[in-house]
Amino acid sequence: MSEEQQKPSLEKGATADAAPEADKAVPAQRPETGERLLEVTGMRKYFPINGGFVFQRRVGDVRAVDGIDFHIDKGEALGMVGESGCGKSTTGRLVTRLLEPTDGKVAYAGQDITHASRRQLAPIRSEIQMIFQDPYASLNPRQTVGNIISAPMEINGINPTGGREKRVRELLETVGLNPEHYNRFPHEFSGGQRQRIGVARALSVNPKLIVADEPVSALDVSIQAQVVNLLQQVQKELGIAFLFIAHDLAIVRHFSQRIAVMYLGKIVEIGDRESIYVKPRHPYTHALLSAAPEADPDDKGRERIRLAGDVPSPINPPSGCRFRTRCWKAQDLCADEEPPLIQLGGSSEGHLTACHFPEEPTVTARAEDIILDPALAGAEEAADKTL
Amino acid sequence: MTTVTKPDPAPKDPVSTDPFLSVRDLYVRFATEDGTVKAVDGLSFDLERGETLGIVGESGSGKSVTNLAILGLHNPRNTTIAGEIMLDGQELTGASNRTLERLRGNKMAMIFQDSLTALSPYYTVGRQIAEPFMKHTGASKREGRARAIEMLARVGIPQPQTRVDDFPHQFSGGMRQRAMIALALVCDPELVIADEPTTALDVTVQAQILDLLKDLQQETGTSIILITHDLGVIANTADKVVVMYAGRAVERGTTREILKAPEHPYAWGLLSSIPRLTADVDVPLSPIPGTPPSLLNPPSGCPFHPRCAFVEKVGGDRCSTERPQLPDGRGSACHLTTEQKRDIFIEQIQPRLR
């Protein structure tokens, strides 16, 4: 978040955070001006845990999101990756203000919406739309597709020229469905088609920002690509900014210009696509990338890191750096002091990392694999001996 | 089967050419209100000892049903099974429940996808692991518990002596999946069927579990059938692959052959629709058009023909009338000639994969 002001004349929408070499990888595709659309600072969300009989006392908190900063520029896609329980979905819900942040600030187009009331939010709600993960649960089974897609227009009092029905038919065509299906019900569609209906609904109010929470993870492999392509087409042609939340690293890389890696309610690393995937600095990013399975039998040049155990509970997260309990570089400092999210020497502009002892910026195989899992290490040692 | 130790898997004649598991022309049909679902339609494959076979397919392709049929876990009331399943010289399709009970958990075992529903919430993890061991080997409770602790330690559960008395809900997702692996391996089975064993897990935990499964296989020489929709998981773990579509095997080969030189248009579609960590991000993905067919009324001829881009290359209406056969060994069930497949792959498909 170093530079607040961007010159509107900046081409390609490359923000201050996009490094020069990333510009080559991301050719001109976004017509916007690199203006801040969404700015999140120090956002926190604690869900209270109540305990006790009769009188429910607050006994603790689930620290789902614990102080994160990021921004999304106009027309830009920010990908958010992390494992379950890292707070990425909560972040999506906070940004759309389906949840109210416990602390921090969310500003949309310069306007503070952190604690805005329903009335104040109404005009903004039409500009921030959401696409949900489960296409079976996110569409009302008792309403026709036409009603589902025109509902946001109705609620926001939008009357497009030619009427809402015409607009809905156009939208159905945009997302690759037959406009004749206007009067059908969701159960008549397959999962991929339902997700397209969800996209059409989000597009109906001409949003400027779409929060897509795992939009393809419930779909079959051959259908995922259809929906990813559709979203990408929407993003490029309509210049809509995306907060793309997913756990699949390859899909996030394919879709987003910038990527934030979350771990236990914190952003541990954020940067443009090239620097995150080719020159990661945070050990967790390294572990995550090395664990992503690639459909390539010759994929031997990548480093191999196998962590031990699971993500700790967000109710009582580790002190200092939250990754330290699973990190191979952890020292006393990591437990005492929380590392700030800063730009490290050697990282490209806008590539921020929260680590006291960052890794080398490369993902090529190391001389020795890092195997922290004791069972795995033991089995491999045994296998090495027999060889 | 109340002998204390299991017979050594070695006594089988080593020069015998019969594969360890052989599935021939398997048909599984379910009678439903809407008609007959042809869940598996003429499937054949072989599995050797110590080998891992990956079965890839989308939801509804019949991959899970095949394995329920091998284990005899289908509902006999509405299921008809035809064909032959030979496990180590023993026919399973017509086997009695008693026979299957003796085999299940002992000679063949299963790892399920969702460990929270597969493990009973009512019994401790240790008891669930010890139970099949006690049943199949006649071991005492004390021996069973000791075995459970040993297994938990082997799959990497910290403090197995105390965790053995925990209930499944006290375990995290990754630990539960480890416990399920321990449960499957407790009787040293010769065949393990893993149905999407890591789909519900996070990436870093998935990598741990897959590697662990692979290492344990090397130690014990178990054969594994790994069912998954994720080609990345296949690349890391399987030796051979069967690609399934609409209840049929459409292509068969080694992992390298399937991932590097696939022959069937469906396999091409699958490979070019997944994004890769190193691919060019400006090239859009090439999805397979349409949706998987309903198995109540699968397409005639080749089941993939309504979604296939190469129907014209075959010419006539062969694709929609004549069912292509899958040759034994390496091959694909497609009417395109070998030269056509090679040319299309090199000219059109390969450039998309990198």
HADDOCK unambig.tbl for C-alpha pairs under 7 A between the chains (distance, minus, plus):
assign (segid A and resid 83 and name CA) (segid B and resid 202 and name CA) 5.63 0.50 0.50
assign (segid A and resid 84 and name CA) (segid B and resid 202 and name CA) 6.69 0.50 0.50
assign (segid A and resid 220 and name CA) (segid B and resid 58 and name CA) 5.95 0.50 0.50
assign (segid A and resid 220 and name CA) (segid B and resid 59 and name CA) 6.81 0.50 0.50
assign (segid A and resid 221 and name CA) (segid B and resid 58 and name CA) 6.93 0.50 0.50
assign (segid A and resid 221 and name CA) (segid B and resid 270 and name CA) 6.99 0.50 0.50
assign (segid A and resid 222 and name CA) (segid B and resid 270 and name CA) 5.89 0.50 0.50
assign (segid A and resid 222 and name CA) (segid B and resid 273 and name CA) 6.11 0.50 0.50
assign (segid A and resid 222 and name CA) (segid B and resid 287 and name CA) 5.80 0.50 0.50
assign (segid A and resid 222 and name CA) (segid B and resid 288 and name CA) 5.56 0.50 0.50
assign (segid A and resid 223 and name CA) (segid B and resid 287 and name CA) 6.77 0.50 0.50
assign (segid A and resid 225 and name CA) (segid B and resid 273 and name CA) 5.35 0.50 0.50
assign (segid A and resid 225 and name CA) (segid B and resid 274 and name CA) 6.75 0.50 0.50
assign (segid A and resid 225 and name CA) (segid B and resid 285 and name CA) 5.95 0.50 0.50
assign (segid A and resid 225 and name CA) (segid B and resid 286 and name CA) 6.85 0.50 0.50
assign (segid A and resid 225 and name CA) (segid B and resid 287 and name CA) 5.00 0.50 0.50
assign (segid A and resid 226 and name CA) (segid B and resid 287 and name CA) 5.34 0.50 0.50
assign (segid A and resid 229 and name CA) (segid B and resid 284 and name CA) 6.50 0.50 0.50
assign (segid A and resid 229 and name CA) (segid B and resid 285 and name CA) 6.57 0.50 0.50
assign (segid A and resid 250 and name CA) (segid B and resid 275 and name CA) 5.53 0.50 0.50
assign (segid A and resid 250 and name CA) (segid B and resid 276 and name CA) 5.33 0.50 0.50
assign (segid A and resid 250 and name CA) (segid B and resid 277 and name CA) 5.05 0.50 0.50
assign (segid A and resid 251 and name CA) (segid B and resid 275 and name CA) 5.89 0.50 0.50
assign (segid A and resid 254 and name CA) (segid B and resid 275 and name CA) 6.58 0.50 0.50
assign (segid A and resid 254 and name CA) (segid B and resid 281 and name CA) 5.23 0.50 0.50
assign (segid A and resid 287 and name CA) (segid B and resid 204 and name CA) 6.97 0.50 0.50
assign (segid A and resid 288 and name CA) (segid B and resid 203 and name CA) 6.85 0.50 0.50
assign (segid A and resid 288 and name CA) (segid B and resid 204 and name CA) 5.97 0.50 0.50
assign (segid A and resid 291 and name CA) (segid B and resid 203 and name CA) 5.94 0.50 0.50
assign (segid A and resid 291 and name CA) (segid B and resid 204 and name CA) 5.30 0.50 0.50
assign (segid A and resid 291 and name CA) (segid B and resid 207 and name CA) 5.37 0.50 0.50
assign (segid A and resid 292 and name CA) (segid B and resid 203 and name CA) 6.14 0.50 0.50
assign (segid A and resid 293 and name CA) (segid B and resid 232 and name CA) 4.45 0.50 0.50
assign (segid A and resid 293 and name CA) (segid B and resid 233 and name CA) 5.84 0.50 0.50
assign (segid A and resid 294 and name CA) (segid B and resid 232 and name CA) 4.36 0.50 0.50
assign (segid A and resid 294 and name CA) (segid B and resid 235 and name CA) 6.98 0.50 0.50
assign (segid A and resid 294 and name CA) (segid B and resid 276 and name CA) 6.80 0.50 0.50
assign (segid A and resid 295 and name CA) (segid B and resid 231 and name CA) 5.17 0.50 0.50
assign (segid A and resid 295 and name CA) (segid B and resid 232 and name CA) 3.93 0.50 0.50
assign (segid A and resid 295 and name CA) (segid B and resid 235 and name CA) 5.26 0.50 0.50
assign (segid A and resid 295 and name CA) (segid B and resid 259 and name CA) 6.85 0.50 0.50
assign (segid A and resid 296 and name CA) (segid B and resid 235 and name CA) 5.87 0.50 0.50
assign (segid A and resid 296 and name CA) (segid B and resid 259 and name CA) 6.53 0.50 0.50
assign (segid A and resid 297 and name CA) (segid B and resid 235 and name CA) 5.29 0.50 0.50
assign (segid A and resid 297 and name CA) (segid B and resid 256 and name CA) 6.03 0.50 0.50
assign (segid A and resid 306 and name CA) (segid B and resid 204 and name CA) 6.98 0.50 0.50
assign (segid A and resid 306 and name CA) (segid B and resid 207 and name CA) 6.82 0.50 0.50
assign (segid A and resid 306 and name CA) (segid B and resid 208 and name CA) 5.92 0.50 0.50
assign (segid A and resid 307 and name CA) (segid B and resid 204 and name CA) 6.70 0.50 0.50
assign (segid A and resid 310 and name CA) (segid B and resid 174 and name CA) 6.48 0.50 0.50
assign (segid A and resid 310 and name CA) (segid B and resid 205 and name CA) 6.79 0.50 0.50
assign (segid A and resid 374 and name CA) (segid B and resid 156 and name CA) 6.25 0.50 0.50
assign (segid A and resid 375 and name CA) (segid B and resid 154 and name CA) 6.12 0.50 0.50
assign (segid A and resid 375 and name CA) (segid B and resid 155 and name CA) 5.85 0.50 0.50
assign (segid A and resid 375 and name CA) (segid B and resid 156 and name CA) 4.36 0.50 0.50
assign (segid A and resid 376 and name CA) (segid B and resid 212 and name CA) 5.61 0.50 0.50
assign (segid A and resid 379 and name CA) (segid B and resid 215 and name CA) 6.07 0.50 0.50
assign (segid A and resid 380 and name CA) (segid B and resid 215 and name CA) 6.83 0.50 0.50
